[in-house]
């Protein structure tokens, strides 16, 4: 029979991880307290948070939501990097991967170890989760796509306007010529 504490923690995980889950899982071992504080500060700047979790409870919550294959991600100590409580971070897994990459460059430390991630309902292994740092965010992709969709229309409308202005200029010149009496 589950104890009261586990039930309470499970409810918190269900609330926090309900809906669209977008996060990275890391192994939070090997960093000093000072390094963790600096790392958490970098995460906070990106509106992300690091939460050390009880893996068996998070795994059950995720599996209850229909995610399969999450069990290997929770072997050993685990921490989640996800959007802060009151903030919805678009592409939180990508943002987290970028923060980890920046942290590694700044500190020269290979920790924390990325264990995997979950993005848009898909479970990612460590290699794919780490590679997210190189991907553009969803907003960047949408912006690029929108520009590519609108570009041919803008070019076509520019051609119409240019042709029309040439014809209007020729008519105006002809009218001016007729008004001046130089027929």
C-alpha positions, 0 to 999 in steps of 0.5 A, a space after each residue: 500500500 502506497 504511503 501518504 508521502 508517495 501519494 502526495 508526490 505522485 499528485 504533484 508530478 501528475 499536476 506538473 507533468 500533465 498535458 504536453 510534457 517537454 523536458 530533459 532528464 539528467 543525472 545530477 551527480 558529480 557537481 559541487 554545490 557551487 556548480 549546481 547553483 551556477 547551473 541553476 542560475 543559467 536554467 533560471 535565465 532560460 525560465 527552466 528549473 532543475 528538479 531532482 525527482 523520485 524516478 519510480 514515481 515519475 515513470 509511473 505518471 508518464 506511463 499512465 499518460 501513455 508514454 512507453 519506453 521511459 523506464 531506462 531513463 529513470 535508472 539511477 538518480 534522475 533530475 528533470 529540466 523543464 519549464 518553471 512552475 508558472 511559465 510555459 516554455 515553448 521547446 523546453 527540451 531544446 532550451 534545456 539542451 542549449 543551456 547544458 551545452 552553454 554550461 559545458 563550454 563555460 565550465 569545461 565540465 561534462 556534467 550533468 550527464 544527459 540521460 534522455 528527454 521527452 519532446 512532444 510525446 516522444 521519448 528521446 535517448 541520450 544521444 538524440 536529447 543532446 542533439 536538440 541543442 543544434 535544432 532551431 526552436 519551433 518558433 524559429 522553424 515557423 518563422 522561416 517557413 512563413 517567410 518562405 511561404 510569403 516570399 513568392 507572393 511578395 515577389 509577384 505583387 511587386 511585379 504587378 506594382 512595378 508594371 502598373 507604375 511603368 504604365 501609369 508613368 507612360 500615360 502621365 508623360 503622354 498626358 503632359 505632352 498633350 497638355 503642353 501642345 507638343 503633339 
